[in-house]
């Protein structure tokens, strides 16, 4: 007899829980500041039973990447869960689509052509529609078309058993897809044969746990009370009932990978081979060769001490409710705070839970981060003596004594503090303390080195910042952060260096004072004694140059002497090379004197030459007795020009001898 199945059977469906399936409770949760959570489930498992649980769809990739199962007796067969696109997979290959489940008539119309049995008749389904009497279907039988009206309780059975099973799965998948934000996961174990304790854990994305701090600071130097609270959110999809909660601060490498998403690898399409086309380029005649291209190379405290009292501080600190300490465990780059009491938190809830209560050495101080600021910051320096890393967080600062006791002072950001390290936390601006800054620059010669035709002057450039501070009688420590200056050496006391730059600390006694911060950088200045482009000045002839145009290029010309005299005046008495420079300046001054004398003699020579030229022209133009007088004057002018030339030559040679002495001094 042929077996048939109802159209919508009540089957042990594909998505139903397997027999003996157990959902283990959440026992431990570890939240990380890297946006991760580690969920641990633990419980008793019957022999040959499977583990099932639900997870949000966005966590399935992480589950498949990180699942770790603990079973002392059994073996892991694997993990089963519905396809990511459950609905599309369930309807793949079926003659209907999810929209066909809108009503029974549309569902049957989608199955037109399928072999069915209904109302004692069998045939292939042709049509279906709702009528007043019930559901009317049309069957195509060997004898022809048969119409049936089905009433409530009557069935339409599919003759093909496989299609009926797949249709049942599609219906269940359609129901499951209505809650598409989570998936049912099954972990299959085998080989145990007895009850035992099993567990599993996995890592998934989660909201950051957010530490916040309550900081009660002393008026001056003493102890601060630091309480840490953590804001946690349960976004795991499961309730937490008395779980062991740990809060981890670290910087792990964390990645996501689409393990749950079907990935189809593109393959190259191999074309069907045909005869190759023959391509012929027409002959267009010869062309000249392309021109050669030139190639270029590629470039290739306590400031508040006077405002509070120690007894008031102690009483206020005692009034704070104690926080049960969390167990802190540190490893390389990681610290975990495990809360002492179990935590219960329903899925979707948020809690604020205390995890740290510590007394830390503290000092109130002023902090200057911006030299242009009118007032310094109020701050406190804490030293971490808790033995554990304090993670990043926002601290709400309260006063501990006097007028500040229990009062809100401001908020401060805490960056991760390792055991033994100190941090300065700024929480307000002190308007009672005034600041004013000014800048200055100077450059001084400190050494001299002589070279041929060159004087090399070593200089020190000083950049100074002066900070005037008026604390109006308050006493305490002032911390000033100054930027580094590339190539410059600080000439003030640096207490620390870091991302903040250079840190300087000073104690203020209540009176107005000025702090000076100086940087020095070495430089050099080259002062030529003459222009080397002229060649050796000893071999230079004055008749071969335009003296007045070349004056600045000559040894002793204007410029070098004045510059070196200024350097000598500013050079310290004990500076290296000062005596040698003094000799060069003296020699250069003599060279200047002789050069001026040579210039005067040369000017006289050119004047005599002009007279000679005019006398020569007159002698040529005159006749008779006037010609004789013109010749006499010509002879006189010629003798005067000759004497002027000899004087100019002598003056020039004297200048050249002075240049030789200058060369001897400069090596």
Legacy VTK file of the C-alpha trace (Angstrom):
# vtk DataFile Version 3.0
C-alpha trace
ASCII
DATASET POLYDATA
POINTS 667 float
0.000 0.000 0.000
1.336 3.406 -0.903
2.226 5.572 2.148
0.999 9.157 2.258
1.650 12.009 4.681
-0.520 14.953 5.740
0.218 18.259 4.101
1.131 19.971 7.414
2.136 17.036 9.612
3.038 17.266 13.293
6.482 15.839 12.772
9.525 15.568 15.045
10.780 18.506 13.066
14.283 19.525 12.124
14.454 22.511 14.433
12.946 20.925 17.502
15.070 20.152 20.556
16.629 16.680 20.339
15.597 14.077 22.882
17.397 14.547 26.192
18.749 17.993 25.241
19.917 20.130 28.175
20.479 23.890 28.364
23.342 24.389 30.804
23.099 27.495 32.981
25.541 30.396 32.739
28.016 30.082 35.634
30.737 32.592 34.786
31.050 35.754 32.744
34.239 37.653 31.987
33.802 41.118 30.505
36.741 42.783 28.760
37.426 46.439 28.048
38.262 45.264 24.504
34.530 44.843 23.781
34.464 41.081 24.410
32.836 38.713 26.873
33.695 35.130 27.779
30.595 33.128 28.674
31.033 29.958 30.707
28.205 27.417 31.148
28.426 24.431 33.465
26.038 21.720 34.606
25.169 18.051 34.849
24.595 16.144 31.616
22.745 12.831 31.334
24.272 9.911 29.379
24.208 10.455 25.624
22.399 13.780 25.999
23.200 16.830 23.909
23.680 20.433 24.970
21.488 23.136 23.478
21.390 26.874 24.007
20.391 29.994 22.140
22.759 32.761 21.073
22.195 36.048 19.247
22.861 35.784 15.522
25.615 38.427 15.727
27.525 36.169 18.169
27.471 33.006 16.025
30.695 33.851 14.170
32.521 34.352 17.480
30.979 31.165 18.897
32.200 29.097 15.955
35.636 30.692 16.299
36.139 30.289 20.054
33.943 27.493 21.459
35.802 25.346 24.005
34.049 22.248 25.472
35.064 20.546 28.721
33.911 16.934 29.144
36.130 14.599 31.212
34.555 11.444 29.753
32.913 12.162 26.409
34.040 13.264 22.979
32.788 16.190 20.961
30.970 15.160 17.810
30.429 18.701 16.622
28.167 21.684 16.723
24.896 21.949 14.801
22.814 25.030 14.152
20.449 26.261 11.450
21.817 27.920 8.357
22.379 31.644 8.546
19.685 32.339 5.970
17.355 29.755 7.459
14.317 30.676 5.436
16.105 30.719 2.079
17.748 27.336 2.726
14.491 25.716 3.879
12.608 26.852 0.755
15.423 26.034 -1.661
14.045 23.614 -4.323
10.431 23.790 -3.083
7.641 24.795 -5.462
6.478 27.529 -3.074
7.759 30.612 -1.307
7.207 32.056 2.186
4.498 34.408 0.904
2.437 31.359 -0.126
1.825 30.579 3.577
-0.443 33.619 3.816
-3.528 31.331 3.761
-4.455 27.760 2.912
-5.772 28.582 -0.540
-2.577 30.334 -1.625
-0.529 27.451 -0.185
-2.459 24.869 -2.205
-2.320 26.968 -5.355
1.484 27.041 -4.995
1.391 23.204 -4.983
-0.538 22.912 -8.222
0.501 19.829 -10.190
1.485 17.817 -7.074
-0.148 14.402 -6.462
-2.501 14.581 -3.467
-5.255 12.627 -1.740
-8.292 14.422 -0.316
-11.948 13.614 0.358
-11.489 9.972 -0.678
-10.157 10.984 -4.086
-6.650 11.197 -5.504
-5.174 13.155 -8.344
-3.023 16.131 -9.175
-3.895 19.442 -7.588
-5.213 21.918 -10.174
-6.588 24.809 -8.113
-7.916 25.856 -4.720
-10.162 28.654 -3.523
-12.240 29.624 -0.530
-16.023 29.322 -0.954
-18.891 29.776 1.469
-19.162 26.053 2.131
-15.423 25.580 2.805
-12.266 25.054 0.751
-12.906 23.961 -2.813
-10.076 22.182 -4.611
-9.857 20.898 -8.160
-8.127 17.560 -8.865
-7.041 16.225 -12.231
-7.809 12.473 -12.195
-7.466 9.799 -14.903
-11.191 10.221 -15.495
-11.092 14.031 -15.745
-11.461 17.069 -13.481
-13.002 16.549 -10.054
-14.140 19.279 -7.696
-14.211 18.740 -3.927
-15.307 20.976 -1.063
-13.358 20.292 2.112
-14.682 21.230 5.523
-12.874 21.812 8.809
-10.950 18.733 9.949
-10.476 17.188 6.512
-6.955 16.682 5.228
-5.097 17.125 1.991
-2.272 14.591 1.888
0.803 14.742 -0.330
1.572 11.490 -2.054
5.350 12.249 -2.228
6.703 11.652 1.297
9.941 13.572 0.717
8.087 16.680 -0.377
5.831 16.458 2.677
8.853 16.311 4.997
10.530 19.262 3.308
7.301 21.229 3.445
7.124 20.602 7.194
10.678 21.827 7.621
9.905 24.946 5.584
6.942 25.698 7.845
9.093 25.375 10.937
11.860 27.471 9.365
9.276 30.129 8.580
8.218 30.158 12.217
11.839 30.286 13.411
12.669 33.142 11.059
10.109 35.290 12.866
12.743 35.431 15.671
15.702 35.767 13.326
17.863 37.572 15.886
18.962 34.338 17.601
19.875 30.759 16.748
19.501 27.462 18.569
22.901 25.769 18.892
23.374 22.059 19.634
26.640 20.559 20.923
26.698 16.804 20.343
28.769 14.577 22.635
29.236 10.848 22.502
31.023 7.986 24.183
30.286 8.857 27.815
27.486 6.469 28.785
27.085 8.077 32.214
26.088 11.328 33.822
28.880 13.819 34.477
29.693 17.514 34.879
30.361 19.206 31.550
30.851 22.794 30.538
31.776 25.009 27.676
32.896 28.560 27.093
33.112 30.911 24.176
34.113 34.495 23.478
31.794 36.955 21.767
31.384 40.662 21.259
29.835 42.607 24.116
29.410 46.182 25.271
32.484 47.495 27.076
32.386 47.325 30.820
32.877 50.898 31.857
34.843 51.656 35.016
34.072 54.816 36.947
35.860 56.054 40.023
35.000 57.895 43.205
38.052 59.749 44.471
38.200 61.529 47.823
41.341 63.686 47.889
43.174 65.141 50.900
43.604 68.853 51.366
47.366 68.566 51.085
49.629 65.517 51.227
48.183 62.308 52.652
45.968 59.463 51.466
43.173 59.508 48.912
40.238 57.097 48.988
39.623 55.512 45.581
36.548 53.391 44.870
36.033 51.715 41.520
32.604 50.892 40.099
31.849 49.079 36.865
28.850 49.538 34.576
28.042 46.159 32.995
25.333 45.143 30.543
23.942 41.697 29.864
23.609 41.427 26.101
24.372 37.692 25.959
20.794 36.546 25.244
20.654 34.522 28.494
19.909 35.427 32.094
22.774 35.451 34.566
21.771 33.782 37.813
24.428 33.961 40.521
27.275 33.959 38.012
30.933 34.507 38.835
31.650 37.875 37.193
35.181 38.991 36.278
36.139 42.352 34.808
39.245 42.292 32.629
41.348 45.254 31.581
43.861 44.532 28.848
44.644 45.051 25.193
44.179 41.722 23.382
44.229 41.340 19.622
40.641 40.551 18.633
39.254 39.800 15.174
35.994 38.830 13.565
35.663 36.290 10.795
32.465 35.427 8.873
32.471 31.707 9.700
28.663 31.545 9.770
28.206 33.239 6.399
28.317 30.977 3.337
31.199 32.133 1.153
31.218 31.112 -2.486
34.583 31.294 -4.183
34.534 32.855 -7.589
36.021 30.636 -10.259
37.353 31.749 -13.615
35.173 30.938 -16.588
36.977 28.830 -19.162
35.667 29.832 -22.587
34.862 27.370 -25.310
37.810 27.321 -27.687
37.253 28.230 -31.302
39.584 28.935 -34.156
41.756 31.920 -33.391
41.019 35.099 -35.260
43.701 36.270 -37.596
44.393 39.964 -37.100
46.481 41.824 -39.635
47.722 45.374 -39.152
47.924 47.360 -42.374
51.299 48.684 -43.448
51.397 52.462 -42.945
55.003 53.005 -44.030
58.185 53.814 -42.062
58.320 56.427 -39.291
61.275 58.294 -37.759
62.600 56.793 -34.510
61.196 58.337 -31.313
63.361 61.042 -29.720
65.562 60.137 -26.749
64.104 61.141 -23.377
66.211 62.752 -20.668
65.784 60.763 -17.465
65.870 62.537 -14.135
66.588 60.806 -10.883
63.629 60.527 -8.528
64.012 62.510 -5.309
65.165 59.839 -4.190
50.882 70.496 47.413
49.575 70.650 48.777
48.244 73.891 47.508
45.097 73.174 49.534
46.916 72.276 52.759
45.868 75.456 54.522
42.215 74.904 53.665
41.497 71.661 55.551
42.113 69.800 58.802
43.368 66.264 59.216
40.743 65.253 61.833
37.843 66.347 59.634
39.402 64.411 56.761
39.679 61.202 58.761
36.080 61.374 59.963
34.724 61.963 56.490
36.728 59.052 55.043
35.328 56.766 57.733
31.787 57.681 56.716
32.182 56.148 53.250
30.461 52.796 52.807
33.007 50.036 52.357
33.193 48.138 49.084
33.875 44.386 49.213
37.247 43.929 47.525
37.430 42.096 44.230
40.156 39.532 43.724
42.692 41.042 41.333
44.848 38.758 39.215
47.477 40.217 36.879
49.326 38.687 33.958
51.263 40.094 31.024
49.396 43.230 29.970
46.177 42.101 31.658
44.392 42.409 34.987
41.144 40.711 36.009
38.937 41.804 38.913
36.724 38.932 40.046
33.801 40.145 42.135
33.559 38.462 45.552
29.807 37.796 45.413
27.773 36.098 42.672
25.963 38.442 40.310
22.440 38.008 38.954
21.455 40.071 35.949
18.635 39.361 33.558
19.205 39.551 29.830
18.962 43.160 28.679
19.591 44.676 32.132
22.385 47.072 33.193
24.104 47.138 36.590
26.689 49.322 38.333
28.851 47.121 40.556
31.739 48.134 42.872
35.013 46.268 42.412
37.784 48.261 44.175
38.274 50.198 47.426
41.809 51.424 48.107
43.678 54.113 50.014
46.479 55.558 47.896
49.261 58.051 48.686
48.186 61.422 47.304
49.405 65.000 47.008
47.381 68.035 45.957
49.172 70.350 43.566
48.807 72.882 40.782
49.350 71.744 37.205
50.217 73.954 34.211
49.654 72.305 30.839
49.153 75.455 28.771
51.585 78.321 29.335
49.055 80.717 27.833
46.467 79.848 30.506
45.524 82.521 33.053
45.133 80.033 35.921
46.654 76.614 36.677
44.686 73.401 37.054
43.851 71.957 40.437
45.180 68.417 40.484
46.136 65.505 42.669
49.037 63.101 42.206
48.230 59.489 43.077
50.614 56.581 43.451
49.137 53.162 42.766
49.902 50.982 45.774
46.906 48.684 45.225
49.011 45.935 43.627
46.841 45.819 40.492
46.573 47.855 37.315
43.917 50.561 37.582
42.103 50.629 34.215
41.072 53.718 32.277
38.025 55.491 33.628
36.392 58.710 34.745
36.805 59.755 38.372
34.397 61.977 40.264
36.483 63.936 42.768
35.272 64.888 46.240
36.980 66.856 48.983
37.997 65.230 52.245
38.435 68.054 54.728
37.375 71.528 55.799
35.069 73.430 53.486
35.652 70.774 50.799
34.583 67.800 52.929
32.121 65.727 50.919
31.851 68.443 48.264
32.075 67.772 44.549
35.317 69.242 43.177
35.222 68.086 39.555
35.833 65.159 37.222
39.195 63.679 36.223
40.270 61.142 33.646
42.343 58.213 34.877
44.502 56.490 32.305
45.755 52.970 33.065
48.084 53.024 36.075
50.413 50.072 36.706
51.380 49.140 40.276
53.940 51.579 41.641
53.300 54.203 38.979
52.034 57.720 39.639
49.494 59.808 37.749
48.460 63.442 37.971
44.697 63.951 37.736
43.343 67.418 37.021
39.767 68.112 38.105
39.285 71.928 38.178
40.953 75.293 37.536
42.210 77.404 40.428
41.097 80.975 39.745
42.918 82.294 42.845
46.341 81.631 41.311
47.383 83.852 38.422
49.823 83.031 35.628
51.502 85.107 32.960
54.093 83.932 30.428
56.554 85.655 28.111
59.060 84.419 25.509
62.501 85.651 24.475
65.289 84.530 22.148
68.971 85.390 21.929
72.090 84.115 20.193
75.653 84.454 21.504
79.072 83.416 20.157
80.904 80.940 22.372
83.910 79.771 20.339
85.912 80.670 17.228
87.797 78.548 14.725
90.051 80.061 12.046
90.326 78.640 8.572
91.885 79.950 5.389
89.741 82.844 4.187
87.078 81.904 6.750
86.212 82.468 10.407
83.834 79.865 11.879
81.928 81.153 14.908
80.251 78.620 17.189
77.029 80.035 18.642
74.480 79.125 21.281
70.884 80.110 20.667
68.855 80.511 23.826
65.081 80.298 23.897
63.565 81.297 27.205
60.057 81.106 28.634
59.401 83.115 31.761
56.338 82.141 33.822
55.182 84.600 36.459
53.147 82.937 39.235
51.161 84.751 41.931
49.622 82.207 44.352
48.169 84.953 46.604
49.663 83.442 49.727
48.896 79.764 49.022
51.744 77.285 49.387
52.302 74.061 47.559
53.793 72.286 44.595
53.523 73.582 41.048
54.006 71.174 38.135
54.701 72.682 34.712
54.625 70.649 31.492
56.616 72.130 28.627
56.904 70.911 25.031
60.110 69.397 23.759
62.083 71.484 21.275
63.836 69.527 18.567
67.605 69.906 18.693
67.512 72.014 21.879
68.834 71.042 25.317
66.805 72.112 28.363
68.806 74.055 30.945
66.253 73.606 33.724
65.522 70.689 36.038
63.396 68.017 34.336
61.594 65.750 36.805
59.986 63.508 34.161
59.524 63.055 30.429
56.552 61.566 28.626
53.799 62.263 26.131
53.328 65.530 28.006
56.859 66.650 27.039
59.206 67.862 29.799
57.958 68.194 33.373
59.352 70.660 35.914
58.307 70.927 39.554
58.689 73.845 41.933
57.593 74.554 45.509
55.779 77.845 46.009
56.124 79.619 49.351
53.088 81.830 48.894
54.851 84.823 47.357
54.853 85.870 43.726
57.721 84.364 41.775
59.003 83.962 38.243
60.132 80.625 36.849
62.478 80.661 33.885
62.837 77.804 31.425
65.742 77.994 29.000
66.619 75.796 26.047
69.935 75.979 24.249
70.840 74.821 20.791
74.255 75.031 19.173
74.799 76.686 15.824
77.580 78.020 13.631
78.193 81.073 11.536
80.735 81.244 8.739
82.221 84.704 8.106
84.362 84.865 4.931
87.334 87.245 4.940
86.977 87.690 1.190
85.169 86.216 -1.745
86.953 83.023 -2.746
85.582 83.480 -6.259
88.162 86.205 -6.863
91.002 83.705 -6.554
94.160 84.311 -4.553
94.160 88.066 -3.624
97.956 88.048 -3.463
98.071 87.406 -7.207
95.360 89.911 -8.040
96.299 93.035 -10.097
94.371 96.220 -9.424
94.436 97.173 -13.101
92.529 93.930 -13.927
89.477 94.608 -11.773
86.924 97.289 -11.119
88.088 98.104 -7.616
85.002 99.965 -6.429
82.637 97.277 -7.744
84.741 94.497 -6.184
85.422 96.268 -2.888
83.198 94.047 -0.685
84.799 90.926 -2.152
88.354 91.919 -1.138
90.139 91.278 2.190
89.615 94.389 4.300
86.581 95.474 2.333
83.446 96.687 4.157
81.411 94.005 5.982
83.760 91.325 7.357
85.710 93.608 9.695
82.584 95.112 11.271
80.992 91.661 11.727
84.116 90.210 13.362
84.467 93.233 15.632
80.904 92.659 16.869
81.635 88.945 17.446
84.800 89.830 19.377
82.902 92.274 21.597
80.250 89.647 22.468
82.651 86.711 22.815
83.343 85.736 26.453
86.907 86.375 27.650
87.532 82.663 28.245
85.999 81.519 24.961
88.190 79.238 22.809
89.800 81.087 19.870
89.182 84.566 21.254
92.871 85.580 21.231
93.300 84.338 17.665
90.195 86.251 16.602
91.563 89.420 18.222
94.723 89.044 16.100
92.657 88.526 12.955
90.580 91.621 13.712
93.761 93.666 14.257
95.313 92.352 11.047
92.076 92.873 9.149
91.897 96.478 10.420
95.407 97.098 9.086
94.401 95.479 5.816
91.402 97.828 5.689
93.696 100.875 6.264
96.070 99.802 3.497
93.200 99.005 1.158
91.798 102.504 1.698
95.263 103.967 0.987
95.536 101.889 -2.179
92.069 103.055 -3.285
93.127 106.709 -2.795
96.339 106.173 -4.786
94.473 104.424 -7.555
91.938 107.252 -7.740
94.862 109.742 -8.055
96.326 107.610 -10.814
93.057 107.638 -12.761
92.853 111.432 -12.289
96.422 111.798 -13.668
95.505 109.555 -16.584
92.553 111.819 -17.367
94.852 114.891 -17.369
97.287 113.040 -19.629
94.548 112.164 -22.059
93.418 115.778 -22.313
97.061 116.972 -22.730
97.617 114.491 -25.519
94.543 115.689 -27.343
95.635 119.363 -26.964
99.107 118.638 -28.367
97.587 117.079 -31.413
95.217 119.999 -32.040
97.699 122.898 -31.618
100.070 124.518 -34.184
102.911 126.996 -33.951
103.985 128.354 -30.567
100.859 126.887 -28.866
101.891 123.446 -29.956
105.211 123.711 -28.149
103.400 124.705 -24.929
100.990 121.814 -25.365
103.868 119.360 -25.732
105.488 120.702 -22.569
102.282 120.165 -20.663
101.961 116.695 -22.186
105.395 115.765 -20.850
104.447 117.051 -17.379
101.151 115.099 -17.431
102.959 111.955 -18.571
105.467 112.207 -15.703
102.643 112.850 -13.205
100.688 109.819 -14.459
103.803 107.648 -14.231
104.472 108.777 -10.659
100.787 108.212 -9.724
100.895 104.696 -11.216
104.040 103.852 -9.280
102.415 105.148 -6.064
99.290 103.069 -6.717
101.389 99.961 -7.377
103.296 100.510 -4.132
100.088 101.010 -2.145
98.532 97.876 -3.686
101.644 95.823 -2.904
101.538 97.057 0.703
97.918 95.899 0.915
98.866 92.524 -0.548
101.614 92.078 2.046
99.013 92.749 4.756
96.785 90.114 3.140
99.685 87.636 3.330
99.993 88.326 7.061
96.233 87.796 7.427
96.545 84.472 5.606
99.348 83.450 7.930
97.080 84.074 10.935
94.182 82.039 9.521
96.353 79.104 8.444
LINES 2 669
300 0 1 2 3 4 5 6 7 8 9 10 11 12 13 14 15 16 17 18 19 20 21 22 23 24 25 26 27 28 29 30 31 32 33 34 35 36 37 38 39 40 41 42 43 44 45 46 47 48 49 50 51 52 53 54 55 56 57 58 59 60 61 62 63 64 65 66 67 68 69 70 71 72 73 74 75 76 77 78 79 80 81 82 83 84 85 86 87 88 89 90 91 92 93 94 95 96 97 98 99 100 101 102 103 104 105 106 107 108 109 110 111 112 113 114 115 116 117 118 119 120 121 122 123 124 125 126 127 128 129 130 131 132 133 134 135 136 137 138 139 140 141 142 143 144 145 146 147 148 149 150 151 152 153 154 155 156 157 158 159 160 161 162 163 164 165 166 167 168 169 170 171 172 173 174 175 176 177 178 179 180 181 182 183 184 185 186 187 188 189 190 191 192 193 194 195 196 197 198 199 200 201 202 203 204 205 206 207 208 209 210 211 212 213 214 215 216 217 218 219 220 221 222 223 224 225 226 227 228 229 230 231 232 233 234 235 236 237 238 239 240 241 242 243 244 245 246 247 248 249 250 251 252 253 254 255 256 257 258 259 260 261 262 263 264 265 266 267 268 269 270 271 272 273 274 275 276 277 278 279 280 281 282 283 284 285 286 287 288 289 290 291 292 293 294 295 296 297 298 299
367 300 301 302 303 304 305 306 307 308 309 310 311 312 313 314 315 316 317 318 319 320 321 322 323 324 325 326 327 328 329 330 331 332 333 334 335 336 337 338 339 340 341 342 343 344 345 346 347 348 349 350 351 352 353 354 355 356 357 358 359 360 361 362 363 364 365 366 367 368 369 370 371 372 373 374 375 376 377 378 379 380 381 382 383 384 385 386 387 388 389 390 391 392 393 394 395 396 397 398 399 400 401 402 403 404 405 406 407 408 409 410 411 412 413 414 415 416 417 418 419 420 421 422 423 424 425 426 427 428 429 430 431 432 433 434 435 436 437 438 439 440 441 442 443 444 445 446 447 448 449 450 451 452 453 454 455 456 457 458 459 460 461 462 463 464 465 466 467 468 469 470 471 472 473 474 475 476 477 478 479 480 481 482 483 484 485 486 487 488 489 490 491 492 493 494 495 496 497 498 499 500 501 502 503 504 505 506 507 508 509 510 511 512 513 514 515 516 517 518 519 520 521 522 523 524 525 526 527 528 529 530 531 532 533 534 535 536 537 538 539 540 541 542 543 544 545 546 547 548 549 550 551 552 553 554 555 556 557 558 559 560 561 562 563 564 565 566 567 568 569 570 571 572 573 574 575 576 577 578 579 580 581 582 583 584 585 586 587 588 589 590 591 592 593 594 595 596 597 598 599 600 601 602 603 604 605 606 607 608 609 610 611 612 613 614 615 616 617 618 619 620 621 622 623 624 625 626 627 628 629 630 631 632 633 634 635 636 637 638 639 640 641 642 643 644 645 646 647 648 649 650 651 652 653 654 655 656 657 658 659 660 661 662 663 664 665 666
